[in-house]
Each structure stands twice: as C-alpha cells, then as structure tokens.
Amino acid sequence: MTEARPFRAAMSAMLAPRRAAVQVVGFALGTALVLWVVKGALDAAADPSRAGIMESVRAAWQSRPWLVAGIAITTVLSLVIDGALFWLVLLPVRRLGFMEIQWLTCVTATSNFFPVRLGIPVRYAYALLANRLTFMQATAWFMALTLVILVSLGAVVAATILVPEPGVAWGALVLAALAIGGFALHRIASLGAVRSRMNGWERMLTTPGTYWAGAVLRVLEVLLWVARMWCASEILGLGLSFAAVTVLGVAAIAVMLNPLGRIGFREATTVLVANWMAGGGIDVSHADGGFKQLALVESLGEMFTTIPLGIVAIPFLVRWYRLRQREAAAQAAPGAN
C-alpha cells in the first residue's frame, strides 16, 4: 500500500484532467495540421509535373530499394539507441536489464501516437512499479537524459551552422561542443546544493564515460533522423543538401518535445522549416507541395515501423514486469536478506 500511494500521486499529477484536456486539444489541432499537410501532398500529386507519394515510393523501390528500406532501418536503429541511452545514463547508479529498457522504449514510442501522449507516464509507471524507483529518482533519471539530449542536439546544430557539409571539421566541432557541454553539466551536477538533493544520483552526469558514451550515441541518433529525412527527400527527388536535411531532422526532434503531442506538429514543422530554407519565410500558404510530401513520407515511414514494433514488444515487457514483481516479492518475504 505504501508503494501504491506515490505511484497513484504521480499518475494523478501527470494524467490530471487539465493536462489530458490540453493534450486532447493538441491532438485535435495536430489532426487539423495533418489534414492540411495531406491536402497539400494530394494537390502536389495532381500536378502533372510531379509524381504522387505512392508513385515515388514504388519507383524508388524498383530503382533504389535501399532508400525505402533505409527509412525503416534508421527508425529501428534510432529506437535501439534511444533505449540504450536510457539504460546507459542510469548505469552509474542502477543496472537494469538492457532488453527490458529496449522493449519499454518500443512500447512508449508507440504510445506517443495516442491522442493523450502516454510515453512519459508509461515510463514513470514502469520505473515506479517494476524497477522500484522513487518518483524523485525516476525524475532525476529522465532529467539527466534530457540534458544529455539537449547538449547533443546543440552540438549538431552549432557544428552544422559553422560547417554545413559533413567532414573532419564538422566532426571536430561536434566533439568540441560535446566537451564544453559535458564540462558544464559536470560542474553543475558537482555543486554542493545539487549533490545534497540528488543523494548520489548526480553520478549520472558526473561519470565521464557514461556522459561521453551517451552523448556520442545521441549524436548518432540525430544523424539517423537526418539520414531518414534524406532518404525521404531522395525518394521524392527533392535533392536536399546535408545542411538542409540536418536542420529538418533536428527541427523534427525538437518539436517532439512539445507538450501538446506528436501528430501534426512534426509534419507541419518540417513544412515550415523547409519552406523557410527555400526562401519562402514563415508564410506557408504557398509552400511547395513537395515539402508536404516529404513531411508525410518521413513521418509515416517512422509510424509504420514503430507501431508494429511496439505491439510486438508488449508481451516481452509484460514478462520483464512479472520478473520484477517476483524479485520484489522474494525480497519482501520473511527471512530474505
């Protein structure tokens, strides 16, 4: 009963009617944005000089099938890296099952497509009920991961602004930015006020090997998003540069952090940013239909890969959950050490 109280309190806070209502409104707005993108893509397909999405995908599958497969492969690898990041960041203070976190990541990624985004609540629920973390410990875990993600995103953006093409100079700038960000996080996490409240959990940010491994993995994940965006642009014959697809990939990742939801906002952001880079500014009323096709191909490719993986992951995650429950029961049994 004592363990159920903090769980109920945490879930009540995250799934409060007001928050749920905001996300339902966000889902409705996102749906309207998706319909706008779909309409633009259909209008583009009606243009005799431009192929439709399915026509472009079929043509790419016949001539360059690795582009179509690349969207699915980059999505799977991105999920694997995301799960590895969660596992790795926690490692200095707690070792969990690597595959346990992988299956959880697949399930939470799928749940983010629901009208009320359940990814974070599901992670909290599993951390509290299965992994026996406290609410503060789970929050510290997720915050540490978020900080590593933000530093990695910033490193890629800064390097791409200074050196728009990949190469040695671009990689050196990314590493330099990661070093600066890692030093700053280490200093902040080492402050007495932070350490006194974290009770040793600051090691998630002060362990150099963990930080560097996590940051490099996150940069690789960003590059996978960029690669997926590039595959989509090549399928449609848009011929976007590395700098352009990098900005689009980072923008798609950044907008995923919004509290309103995933559906619609990411696609609209892709159109907005692509239109801005093409010289159209923020006025998307006359945005190129090709940008709307790009947003749909990239997003649908990820969705049609993620949701089946999430469904497959459910029984494996249930098995891990039952294992954790048995471990907790064994530890609570009379005479257990």
N, C-alpha and C positions, 0 to 999 in steps of 0.2 A: 504493500500500500504506500509506503514512504517513497518508493521509486516511481510509482504511478503519478504522484502529485506533481513533481516538477515536469514530467512529461506532459500531463494534461495542461499545466500552466503554459508551457512553451507552445504547444499546439494551439491553444486558445488565442495566444497572442499573435501567432503567425497566420491563423485562419480566422481571425476576427471578422465579423460581418462587414465592417467598413473596408478592411483590406480586400476581402473577397469581392466586394462590390466594385472597388476600384479596378480589380483585375478583370471582372466581367465587362465593365465599361471599356477597359483597354482591349479586351478580346473583340468586342463589337467594333471598336474603332479600327483595330487591326484587320478585321474581316473586310471592312469597307476599303481599306488600303489595298488588300489583296485583290479585291474585285476591280479596283482601279488599275492595278498592275496587269491583271489578266485581260481586261478590256484593251489596254494599250498593246499587249502582246498579240491579241487577236486582230486588232486593227493593222498591226505591222505585217501579220501573215497575209492579210488581204491585199497588200501591196505586191503587184506582180514582180517587182524587182527584188523582193526579199522572201526567203523561204520561211515557213512556219516552224515552230519548235520541234514537233514530231518529225517533220520532213528533214530538219537539220540533224536531229539525233540519228535518224535512220541512215542518212548519208555519211555521217561521221562513223557510225558502227561498221559500215561497209568499207570505208577507206582508211580510217584511223580508229579502230575499236578501242585502243588503249586510252583515248580521250574519255569515252563513255565509262569505261571501267575505272578510269582514274578518279572520277567523282565519287564512286562507291569506295574505292580503296583508300583515298585520302580521308573520307569520313570515318571509316573503321579505324585507321591509324590514329586519327585525332581523338577518338573515344578512348583508345588504349592509352595514349599519352595522358589524357585527362585523368583517367583512373590511376595511372602510375604517379601522377603529381600528387593526388590526394594521399596515396599510400606513402610516398616519399617524404612529404612535408611533415607528416605525423611521426615518422620513423624515429627521430631522436628521443621522443617521449613515450611512444607506444607502437608496438608492432602488431599490425592486423594482417589478415590473410590477403595476399596480393590479388588473387582471383575474386575474393569476397568484394573488394572495392571495385574491381572491374565490372562484375555483374551489377553492383549497385549503380555504377556510373551509367551503364546502359539503360537501366530502369529509370533513373532520374532524368536522363536526356530525353527519353520518350515521354515522360510525364510533363515536360515543359511544353508539349504541344497541346495540352488540355486548355480549356477556357480559363480556369484558375491555375496558374503555374505552380506545380507541386514539387519541382525539383528540390528546392531548399528544405521545405517541410519534410519531404521524404528522407533526405539526408539527416536532418535533425532527429526524426523519429527512429531511424535505424541506429544512429550514434548513441542515442539515449537508451533505447530498449535492448538492442543487441550487443553493442560494444560497451555498454555501461559507462559511458562518459557522462559527466555532468553537463548542464546547459552551458556553463561558462567555458568548460574545456572544449566542447564542440564549437562554440562561437570563436574561441581563440584559434582553433584549427582552421576554420573557414576564413577567418580574417587574415591569418598568416598566408594562406594560399592566395587570397585575393591580392595581397600586397605583392607577392612574387609575380602574379599575373600582370598587374599594372606596371611593374618595373620592366618586365619583358616586352609588353606592348609598347611602352615608351621608348625602349631601346631600338626596336624595329622601326618605329615611326621616325625617330630622330636620325637614324642611320640612312633611311630612305630619302629623307628631305635633303640631307647633305650629299649623298651619293645615290642617285636614282637607279643605278644599274648594279646587279649583284657582282661581287668580286672580292678580292682580298681587302680592299679599302672598306667596303661595306661590312664585311665580317669583323674587321678590326674595330670599327666604330660601334658595332653591336656589343662586342666584348667589353669595350671601354665603358659604354653606358651601363652594362650589367655590373661591372666592377664598382662604378660610382653608386649605383642603386643599392648594391649589396652592402657596401660600406655604410651608407646612410641607414639602412634597415638594421644593421648590426649595432650601430651606435644608439639608435632609438630603443631597440629591444634591450640594450645593456643598461639603460638608465635605471637608477635605483627605484624610482616610482613605478616603472613598468615591471621590473623584476619582482617587487614586493606583491604585486597584484597577480602576476602570472604563475607564481609558485613553481618555477622550473620549466613551464611550458614555453618560455621565451626561447628555449633551445631550438625551436622550430625555425627561428630566424637568425640565431647566432651560431649555428653549426655550419661552417663554411662549405663542407662537402655537400650537405643537403641543399643549401641555397643554390650553389652553382649547378648541381645536377638538375634541380627543379627549374632554374631559370633557363638553362640550355634546352631542356625538354619543352618548355613553354615556347621558346623561340621556334623550335622545330614544329610545334603545333601551329603556330601562326603561319609558318611557311606552308604547312599543309592546307590551311584555309586559302592562302594565296594561290597554291597550286590548283585547288578545286575551282577557284574563281577563274584561273587561267584556262583550265580545261573547258569550262562552260563558255568562255569567250571564244575559244578556238572552235568549238562545236558550231557556234553561231557565225563564225567567220568575222569577228569584230576586230581581231588583230591588236588587242590592247598590249601596252608595254608592261615591263616588270613593275615599274613605279606605279602605274595605274592600277594593276591588279593588287599590288600590295596595299595601296590606300583603300581600295574597295574591300579587301579581305579584313583589314584592321577595323574599318568602319563597321563591317558586319559583326565582328566580335564585340566591339564597344557597345553597339546598340543592344546587344543581347543582355547587357547589364541593367537595362531599364526595368522599372518595377511594374510596368503595365502588361508585359507579356512578350512573346517571341513572334507570333504570327503577324504578318503585315508590316510591322515596324522595320524588320530587317530588309524585306524586299523593297519597301519604299526608300529606305536609306541608301540601298545600292543604286536605285534610280537617281536619287537626288545627288549623290556624290559623283556618279558617272556623268550626269548632266553638267554639274559644276566643273568637272575637269575638262569637259568638252567645250567649255566656254559659254554654256547656257546659264550660268549663275544658279540661283536658288529657284528660279521660275521653271517649274517642271510641267507647266501646262502644255508645252510643246516639246517635251522631252522625246528623244529618239526612241521609237518603239523597240529598237534593238536592245536598249538598256533594260527595258521591262522584260524582254525575253531572257536576258542574262540573269536578272534577279530571280525569275521563275526556275530556270534550268538549274542554277546553283542551289537554290533553296529546296526545290522538290527532290533533287538528287540526294541531298542530305536526309530529307524526311523519309524517303522511300528506303533508305538504308538503315536509319536509326530506329524507326518504329519496329520493324521485324526483329532487329537485334534486342530491343527492349522486351519484346514478347518472349523471345527465346530465353532471355536472362532470368525471367521471373522464377521458374522452378529451381534454378541453381541458387538464386538469392534466398529463396524460402529454405532450402537445405542448409545454407550457411546460418540463417537466422535460428533454425531449430538447434543447430550445433551450439551456438552461443547460449541459447536458453538452457541446454543441458549442462554446459560448463558452469553457468551461473547457479543452477540447482545443485550441482555437485559441490561447489564452493560453499553454498549456504547450508549444506547438510550437516547435522551434528557430528562432531569429530573431525570435520575437514580442516586441513591446515590452512 
